[in-house]
Amino acid sequence: MPDPDLAAGDRCKTVRQPSLLYQAHTAPLGLAFYTGSQFPAAYRGDLFVALHGSWNRAVPVGYKVIRVRLGGGAATAEDFATGWLTGGRYWGRPVDLTVAPDGALFLSDDILGAVYRITYRGG
């Protein structure tokens, strides 16, 4: 039933739906659009998201970096950097991302107090 304080219930019909859904409690903290040229051209303009991770779930989620592909139709997400969560336990927590002048990605981790430099070597 619509909330009478928010006017007519048909307002929801005009609300834009989310472009991308992801698991609750993953805590997306850091975002960076890829503007570099070190990674393949297909990465340019895509969004990298640092998922800090859950702290109060029986089964932890997050603790990784995802790549959100924005070109073309609907946005899609895929794992980009993982490994901070193994066997239901985490040892690091991704926080924020930035693109370096040389096109690498810098990623901070607030558990280890570390900054990772993620590079592409080709292949």
N, C-alpha and C positions, 0 to 999 in steps of 0.2 A: 504494500500500500504506500503510495507517495506521501512524503512528509508535507503536511499542509503549510508549513512555514517556508517551503521552497517553491511555492507556486504549483503550477500544473505538472502532473506526472509525465507528460509527453516531452518534457525538456530532454530527457535522456536519449531520445531518438536522434537528436542533433549533435550529440557528443561524439567526438572522434575516438575510434577504438585504438587501443595500443598497437604500435607497429611490431612490438616484440614482447613476448612473455618469457619470464625466467623464474626459477625456483625461489620461493620465499625464503627469507633468512640468509640469503647469500651475501647480503650487505655490499652492494656495488658502491665503492667509495671513489675510486679514481677513474677518470675517463680521458682518453686522448685520441683525437682524430689523427690518422697516420698521414703526415705531410712530407715524409722523407722519400728518398729514392734508393735506399739500400735494399729494401725488400722488393720482391717482384712488383711490377706495375699493378697487378690485380689487388694489391693491398692499399694503394693510395686512396685516400678518402674514407677508408673503413674506420670503424671505431674500436679501440681496445678498451676493455673494462676490467679493472682490478676488483675481483670479488673477495672481499676481506674475510668472509666466512661467518658461520653461525657460532654462537657461544652458548646457547641454551637449548640445543636440540639433542635428543637421545642419539640420533644419527646425524653427525655433522655434515654440512654442505658448504660449498664455496671453496675458498682457499685456492684460487686459480685465477688466470687471466683468460678472458674470452675475446674472440674477434667477432665483431658484428659486421656482416657484409651488408652494405647499404645500397649498392648499385643495382639497377634493374628493378624488379618488382618488390616483393615483400622482404623485409629485413630478416636475416637468418643469423644465428649464433653458433659458434663452434669453439671447442677448447683450443687455446693457443699455447699457454704455458701452465703445466700442472705439476704435481708432485709434492706439494706442501701438505697434502692430506693423504696418509697411507694407513691402511688398517684401522680406520676409524679414529686416528689420532693425527693432530696437526703439529708441525714443527716450525711453521712460518705462516705469516699472514700478509698477503699482498695489500698495499694501501693505495699508492698513486703511481701514475705513469706520465712520462713526458717523452717527446721525440727529441733526440739529440741532433746537433747540427749535421752530423755525418749520416743520419737516418737510422741509427740504432734506437732502441727503446730503453729508457731507464725506468726501473720498477723499484719502489721502496717496500720494505718489509719491517713492520713495527715490532715483531717478536724478536728478530735477530738484530735489529738496528742496522740492517744491511741495505745497500742499493745494488741491484743487479743490472748489468748491461747486457741486453739481448741483441744479438747481431744476426745477420743473414750472410752465409758464406756461399750460397748458390748450390746447385746440385741437380 
